[in-house]
């Protein structure tokens, strides 16, 4: 596995721990719809939340720099397909962004959660 994929997998594992600690119930990970993928799908308080996880090697990543318009459209399309397949009301779901910043020297992680990012 290359370094970039390993960093991404590490970030997703940290995201799963974060969600569990914050009372989310993980439904699935890496849900694919064609070429589109939803990193994590969880539920909390009767709402289904789709998470895009972005892992970075520093804290400099701003949320608006993490997702392009094309990525947002793909995530929304995948979210809509999941809702259709699972008979979910599109109004009861949301798309959140988790940015995980890894400090290169210490490997310490900081997680920022942006609700309703897409």
ABEGO torsion letter per residue (X at the ends): XBAAAAAAAAAAAAAAAAAAAAGBBBABBGBBBEABBBABBBBBGGBBBBBBBBBBABAABBAAAABBAAAAAAAAAAAAAAAAAAGBBAAABBBBBBBBBBBAAAGBBBBBBBBGAX
